[in-house]
Amino acid sequence: MEEMKLIEGGVCAAKGFLASGVHCGIRKNKDKKDLALIFSQKPAAAAAVYTVNAVKGAPILVTKQHLQDGMAQAIICNSGNANTCNANGVEIAQQMSQLTAEALQISEKDIVIASTGVIGKPLEIEPIAQGIPSLVKNLGEDSHSAADAIMTTDTKRKEVAVEFTIGGKVCRLGGIAKGSGMIHPDMATMLVFITTDCAISPAMLQQALSGDVKETFNMLSVDGDTSTNDMVTVLANGMAGNEEICEKGEDFQTFMKALNTVTVHLCRSIAADGEGATKLLECKVTGAADCNIAKTVAKSVVCSSLLKAAMFGADANWGRVLCAIGYSKAPVDVQKINVAFQSKAGKIDVCKNGAGIDFSEELAKEILSQEEIEILVELQSGVCSATAWGCDLTYEYVKINGDYRT
């Protein structure tokens, strides 16, 4: 299998995809774009996964109906307002879809609608209606502006793309994401839009996405809160010209690898940009008896508020790692657990066979003072492994969320 090559271009890297972002007036700050559009010049196979929160944003309800046939051609997304828990939310989402369809001269059934921002705040259609003409007019190879327009409390733009070969044809797959707080997926609690020119059937595209999120976005947590609005959507327009992937095999595996390269990159970007975060945490669990145990342990560790606070303070408090494993309810032999911390400053073992060992606090402090920290957990009970991503817990997180709405 050929290596994936990272390239520029985000959601416009693949053939036939255009994007734009404008300020339409949902946000008071005129310097902040708040409406994004991604358009495929050809109808595309479409797949999506959605939040499992029982409270769902109106855009998700409408998008689910639109994607029943497995096809789409455009994605429109506003930031600054989640369009959730509003009496007329579905009507507003449908109007967004109708207006976009008219401007692009496509069917409204081929449009994915997304919204992100404050929950329970009425969303007016007027600014969106006024913004759509310039949004369509500005369509070009401009992934940057679309990535900017979907951000809420994010401090960094999140986009990535890869190039790969299937059946002798060069294919590209790229994505943009937003997500900084309210990140604790049971699917994916953020917005992620992925485009590819690879030809793949809607059924296989959905299978690829549903399989991938279990290893990527479902292994990501910033703060333990599962959002109401969020989804991951993939559009595949087939313009690379490869023979359509309609079943499992080598081509499907190559596609899965490309998709996973992009989703892991976006997971890391979201975790590193967690609200108030100063550090990306990556927990790697090895030696588990089965995959579910590995995943449960890894996720429990990155979700521990006490461990996240210790990582903020560069405190090698390995007892909090064991504590998080202990209450995860994963069936592990505590007396076999090894723990180490690693970063670009080095690696230090802090726990062997479930008990503390002597280690240099000075070296540990240096290792944990870096921007990316690996928490290595060896269970010594099997051959399965899993990785989860998170961030430290800082004073700034409370400040951001203390007055987020006002």
VEXPA-781203 format. One record per residue (C-alpha): y, x, z; residue number from 1; chain; residue in one letter. Coordinates in steps of 0.001 Angstrom, whole numbers, plus 500000, padded with zeros to 6 digits. Last residue first. Layout:
<sites>
      py      px      pz    k  c  r
       Y       X       Z  NUM  A  A
...
</sites>
This chain:
<sites>
      py      px      pz    k  c  r
  536692  476864  527564  406  A  T
  533106  476704  526276  405  A  R
  532070  480312  526912  404  A  Y
  533886  480562  530268  403  A  D
  531183  481786  532654  402  A  G
  528922  482765  529752  401  A  N
  530895  485809  528620  400  A  I
  531724  486916  532185  399  A  K
  528104  486518  533322  398  A  V
  526845  488677  530436  397  A  Y
  529622  491233  531110  396  A  E
  528263  492051  534563  395  A  Y
  525151  493353  532814  394  A  T
  521518  492478  532196  393  A  L
  519734  495013  529981  392  A  D
  518228  494097  526636  391  A  C
  515097  492608  525115  390  A  G
  512308  493314  522654  389  A  W
  508547  492803  522862  388  A  A
  505712  494892  521437  387  A  T
  501987  494156  521493  386  A  A
  498672  496034  521785  385  A  S
  494929  495430  521755  384  A  C
  492299  498163  522270  383  A  V
  490793  497324  525658  382  A  G
  491186  497577  529444  381  A  S
  493310  500672  530093  380  A  Q
  496449  498513  530702  379  A  L
  498973  501051  529321  378  A  E
  502608  499939  529674  377  A  V
  505373  501911  527957  376  A  L
  508955  500759  528541  375  A  I
  510992  502168  525655  374  A  E
  514752  502507  526146  373  A  I
  517451  502536  523457  372  A  E
  521108  503173  524388  371  A  E
  520326  506150  526643  370  A  Q
  520951  506273  530411  369  A  S
  517300  505521  531181  368  A  L
  516104  508960  530063  367  A  I
  518870  510727  532016  366  A  E
  518136  508717  535155  365  A  K
  514406  509454  534834  364  A  A
  515167  513165  534487  363  A  L
  517230  513106  537694  362  A  E
  514681  510948  539544  361  A  E
  512048  513611  538802  360  A  S
  508589  512158  539279  359  A  F
  505984  511868  542036  358  A  D
  503457  509118  541390  357  A  I
  503478  505411  542204  356  A  G
  500351  503302  542105  355  A  A
  498791  500843  539645  354  A  G
  496475  503367  538023  353  A  N
  499336  505759  537326  352  A  K
  503043  504896  537695  351  A  C
  506244  506774  536830  350  A  V
  505363  508832  533747  349  A  D
  508512  510269  532103  348  A  I
  509416  510604  528432  347  A  K
  512353  512373  526799  346  A  G
  516117  512102  526207  345  A  A
  515538  510134  522958  344  A  K
  514032  507442  525157  343  A  S
  510832  506902  527167  342  A  Q
  509797  505237  530417  341  A  F
  506169  505337  531582  340  A  A
  503808  502868  533271  339  A  V
  500033  503038  533821  338  A  N
  498070  499968  534930  337  A  I
  494391  500362  535905  336  A  K
  494601  499172  539505  335  A  Q
  496335  495960  538406  334  A  V
  493281  494875  536411  333  A  D
  494807  492312  534050  332  A  V
  494321  488560  533585  331  A  P
  497816  487544  532386  330  A  A
  499406  485253  534989  329  A  K
  502820  486754  534100  328  A  S
  503486  486986  537847  327  A  Y
  501747  490350  538200  326  A  G
  503087  491842  534976  325  A  I
  506643  491134  536138  324  A  A
  505913  492725  539546  323  A  C
  504343  495737  537871  322  A  L
  507496  496309  535816  321  A  V
  509669  495679  538889  320  A  R
  507746  498363  540760  319  A  G
  508815  500792  538025  318  A  W
  512330  500974  539471  317  A  N
  513517  503893  537326  316  A  A
  517184  502969  537911  315  A  D
  519422  503462  534850  314  A  A
  521798  500826  536331  313  A  G
  521515  498560  533298  312  A  F
  517751  499251  533267  311  A  M
  517553  498085  536887  310  A  A
  519366  494847  535949  309  A  A
  516880  494207  533136  308  A  K
  514023  494898  535559  307  A  L
  515385  492355  538039  306  A  L
  516048  489775  535305  305  A  S
  512452  490117  534087  304  A  S
  512277  488858  530482  303  A  C
  511432  492260  528953  302  A  V
  508455  492613  531331  301  A  V
  507145  489069  530880  300  A  S
  507261  489411  527082  299  A  K
  505181  492603  527106  298  A  A
  502611  491175  529548  297  A  V
  502153  487907  527677  296  A  T
  501913  489689  524313  295  A  K
  499257  492162  525496  294  A  A
  497252  489411  527197  293  A  I
  497412  487285  524037  292  A  N
  496259  490222  521914  291  A  C
  493046  490848  523870  290  A  D
  491609  493273  526462  289  A  A
  494894  495198  526535  288  A  A
  495039  498968  526042  287  A  G
  498639  499079  524847  286  A  T
  501873  497305  525817  285  A  V
  505117  498463  524238  284  A  K
  508270  497112  525876  283  A  C
  511432  497738  523842  282  A  E
  514754  497512  525665  281  A  L
  518042  497818  523748  280  A  L
  520864  498936  526030  279  A  K
  524539  498137  526760  278  A  T
  524206  494367  526634  277  A  A
  527108  492012  527397  276  A  G
  525540  489264  525307  275  A  E
  522546  490725  523503  274  A  G
  523582  493040  520651  273  A  D
  520638  495416  521055  272  A  A
  518280  492424  521255  271  A  A
  519686  490884  518056  270  A  I
  519547  494158  516105  269  A  S
  515994  494888  517309  268  A  R
  514824  491467  516212  267  A  C
  516634  491891  512856  266  A  L
  514804  495178  512149  265  A  H
  511501  493577  513204  264  A  V
  512195  490655  510828  263  A  T
  512995  492893  507839  262  A  V
  509941  495159  508160  261  A  T
  507799  492091  508888  260  A  N
  508817  490396  505637  259  A  L
  508059  493547  503650  258  A  A
  504674  493942  505380  257  A  K
  503825  490284  504772  256  A  M
  504686  490705  501063  255  A  F
  502386  493725  500825  254  A  T
  499612  491756  502558  253  A  Q
  500118  488853  500147  252  A  F
  499802  491222  497185  251  A  D
  496609  492746  498639  250  A  E
  494920  489397  499133  249  A  G
  495548  485931  500528  248  A  K
  496298  483185  498036  247  A  E
  498992  481787  495753  246  A  C
  501178  484858  495192  245  A  I
  502973  484184  491927  244  A  E
  502514  486908  489285  243  A  E
  505546  489171  489596  242  A  N
  508725  488296  487707  241  A  G
  511283  489552  490227  240  A  A
  513017  486167  489733  239  A  M
  510439  484352  491896  238  A  G
  513066  482351  493836  237  A  N
  511787  482902  497395  236  A  A
  513902  481291  500154  235  A  L
  513084  482027  503806  234  A  V
  514446  480109  506809  233  A  T
  514380  481035  510504  232  A  V
  515699  478379  512830  231  A  M
  517955  477664  515722  230  A  D
  519651  474707  516955  229  A  N
  518653  473838  520499  228  A  T
  518364  477285  522069  227  A  S
  515671  478661  524378  226  A  T
  517244  480310  527427  225  A  D
  515418  483319  528946  224  A  G
  518370  485703  528661  223  A  D
  517940  488182  525826  222  A  V
  514362  487593  524747  221  A  S
  512344  488604  521693  220  A  L
  508569  488449  521244  219  A  M
  508690  485030  519558  218  A  N
  511034  486561  516966  217  A  F
  508521  489256  516008  216  A  T
  504735  488944  516419  215  A  E
  504524  485143  516496  214  A  K
  507346  484994  513942  213  A  V
  505168  486732  511335  212  A  D
  502354  484195  511151  211  A  G
  504681  481224  510646  210  A  S
  506623  483174  508012  209  A  L
  503605  484294  505994  208  A  A
  501920  480879  506157  207  A  Q
  505164  479183  505096  206  A  Q
  505471  481536  502123  205  A  L
  501797  480962  501268  204  A  M
  502345  477189  501146  203  A  A
  505650  477448  499257  202  A  P
  503994  479628  496575  201  A  S
  505142  483224  496165  200  A  I
  507193  484890  493417  199  A  A
  509223  487749  494939  198  A  C
  512982  487405  494458  197  A  D
  513504  487266  498219  196  A  T
  515946  485694  500652  195  A  T
  515968  485532  504456  194  A  I
  518274  483491  506698  193  A  F
  517931  483949  510455  192  A  V
  519655  481739  513001  191  A  L
  518729  482276  516645  190  A  M
  516055  480989  518940  189  A  T
  512918  481724  517019  188  A  A
  509562  480094  517499  187  A  M
  509266  479773  521261  186  A  D
  512280  481968  521326  185  A  P
  514287  483211  524281  184  A  H
  517811  483953  523064  183  A  I
  520613  481821  524485  182  A  M
  522903  484803  523839  181  A  G
  523367  487292  521002  180  A  S
  521979  485793  517843  179  A  G
  523041  485730  514243  178  A  K
  520910  486907  511381  177  A  A
  521056  488130  507804  176  A  I
  518112  488873  505561  175  A  G
  516701  490800  502648  174  A  G
  513656  490910  500384  173  A  L
  513430  492784  497107  172  A  R
  510704  492979  494500  171  A  C
  509985  495680  491896  170  A  V
  507200  494500  489580  169  A  K
  504003  496534  489041  168  A  G
  501865  493762  490519  167  A  G
  503926  493820  493723  166  A  I
  506380  496621  494490  165  A  T
  508735  496925  497466  164  A  F
  512471  497010  498218  163  A  E
  513898  496209  501641  162  A  V
  517001  494494  503014  161  A  A
  518964  494336  506280  160  A  V
  521720  492328  507926  159  A  E
  523157  491794  511413  158  A  K
  526937  492011  511836  157  A  R
  527892  493266  515288  156  A  K
  529705  491766  518279  155  A  T
  527726  488537  518342  154  A  D
  529314  485820  520498  153  A  T
  529280  483411  517540  152  A  T
  528308  484955  514177  151  A  M
  527498  482810  511116  150  A  I
  530653  483734  509160  149  A  A
  530197  487496  509539  148  A  D
  526745  487464  507910  147  A  A
  528135  485343  505042  146  A  A
  531018  487807  504600  145  A  S
  528695  490813  504558  144  A  H
  526142  489284  502142  143  A  S
  528784  489352  499414  142  A  D
  527107  489644  496019  141  A  E
  529187  486733  494792  140  A  G
  530187  483192  495710  139  A  L
  533945  483008  496328  138  A  N
  534441  479796  494283  137  A  K
  531634  478087  496195  136  A  V
  533175  478895  499604  135  A  L
  536634  478133  498205  134  A  S
  535462  474604  497268  133  A  P
  533481  474197  500558  132  A  I
  536369  474917  502948  131  A  G
  538249  471601  502683  130  A  Q
  535078  469573  503222  129  A  A
  534143  471837  506144  128  A  I
  537587  471405  507713  127  A  P
  537353  467599  507281  126  A  E
  533759  467034  508506  125  A  I
  534708  466992  512191  124  A  E
  532191  468273  514734  123  A  L
  532148  466652  518183  122  A  P
  531396  469130  521005  121  A  K
  528030  468635  522707  120  A  G
  526724  472185  522179  119  A  I
  529176  475021  521389  118  A  V
  528214  477332  518536  117  A  G
  525754  477238  515661  116  A  T
  525186  474972  512675  115  A  S
  522577  475007  509913  114  A  A
  521941  472989  506753  113  A  I
  519286  473871  504157  112  A  V
  519994  472336  500757  111  A  I
  517549  471369  498000  110  A  D
  517473  467671  498975  109  A  K
  521221  467645  498241  108  A  E
  520309  468078  494574  107  A  S
  522344  470664  492637  106  A  I
  525815  470689  491086  105  A  Q
  527046  473477  493384  104  A  L
  530138  471540  494534  103  A  A
  528281  468207  494575  102  A  E
  525351  469695  496539  101  A  A
  527726  471283  499066  100  A  T
  529528  467974  499650   99  A  L
  526244  466083  500041   98  A  Q
  524743  468645  502452   97  A  S
  527780  468794  504704   96  A  M
  527848  464959  504610   95  A  Q
  524192  464879  505707   94  A  Q
  524943  467228  508611   93  A  A
  527923  465028  509612   92  A  I
  525757  461849  509491   91  A  E
  523050  463570  511544   90  A  V
  525615  464533  514204   89  A  G
  527272  461102  514492   88  A  N
  526396  460506  518165   87  A  A
  526739  464230  518975   86  A  N
  524117  465981  521120   85  A  C
  524136  468994  518751   84  A  T
  526591  469834  515981   83  A  N
  526409  473493  517105   82  A  A
  530146  474177  516750   81  A  N
  531915  477524  516240   80  A  G
  529713  478612  513332   79  A  S
  528957  476759  510108   78  A  N
  525934  477207  507858   77  A  C
  525148  476224  504286   76  A  I
  521861  477311  502677   75  A  I
  521138  476792  498989   74  A  A
  518319  476328  496465   73  A  Q
  515442  474686  498311   72  A  A
  511754  473858  497781   71  A  M
  508723  473227  500025   70  A  G
  508653  469471  499283   69  A  D
  509216  468587  502949   68  A  Q
  512159  470999  503021   67  A  L
  514878  468334  502870   66  A  H
  513462  466290  505739   65  A  Q
  513230  469351  508004   64  A  K
  516801  470309  507024   63  A  T
  518117  466930  508216   62  A  V
  516518  467182  511690   61  A  L
  517495  470850  511955   60  A  I
  521137  470102  511114   59  A  P
  521263  467475  513905   58  A  A
  520619  470082  516614   57  A  G
  517418  469687  518603   56  A  K
  516914  468783  522265   55  A  V
  513143  469017  522780   54  A  A
  513485  472824  522392   53  A  N
  510740  473949  520010   52  A  V
  513240  475799  517795   51  A  T
  512410  475755  514103   50  A  Y
  510332  477580  511512   49  A  V
  511197  477488  507841   48  A  A
  509757  477895  504358   47  A  A
  511277  477526  500911   46  A  A
  510129  478138  497344   45  A  A
  513262  478581  495273   44  A  A
  515302  476646  492713   43  A  P
  517120  479185  490475   42  A  K
  520608  480663  490877   41  A  Q
  519916  480909  494596   40  A  S
  522889  480225  496851   39  A  F
  523813  481393  500362   38  A  I
  526899  479798  501935   37  A  L
  528760  480575  505141   36  A  A
  531469  478756  507143   35  A  L
  533217  480071  510261   34  A  D
  535044  483260  509265   33  A  K
  537111  484589  512156   32  A  K
  540639  485858  511399   31  A  D
  542001  482310  511604   30  A  K
  541025  482080  515282   29  A  N
  541002  478340  516013   28  A  K
  537416  477994  514852   27  A  R
  536379  474949  512829   26  A  I
  539236  475836  510459   25  A  G
  537663  476730  507113   24  A  C
  537456  480518  507495   23  A  H
  535275  481726  504619   22  A  V
  531881  483282  503908   21  A  G
  530088  483956  500636   20  A  S
  526642  484492  499158   19  A  A
  524817  484976  495863   18  A  L
  521087  485296  495186   17  A  F
  519641  485691  491687   16  A  G
  517854  489002  492154   15  A  K
  517188  490096  495750   14  A  A
  519747  492312  497500   13  A  A
  522142  489393  498039   12  A  C
  520719  488378  501433   11  A  V
  521343  491890  502782   10  A  G
  522591  494184  499999    9  A  G
  521699  497746  500936    8  A  E
  518200  499229  500751    7  A  I
  515326  500153  503074    6  A  L
  512256  501275  501103    5  A  K
  508903  499816  502086    4  A  M
  506032  502211  501556    3  A  E
  503379  501385  498985    2  A  E
  500000  500000  500000    1  A  M
</sites>
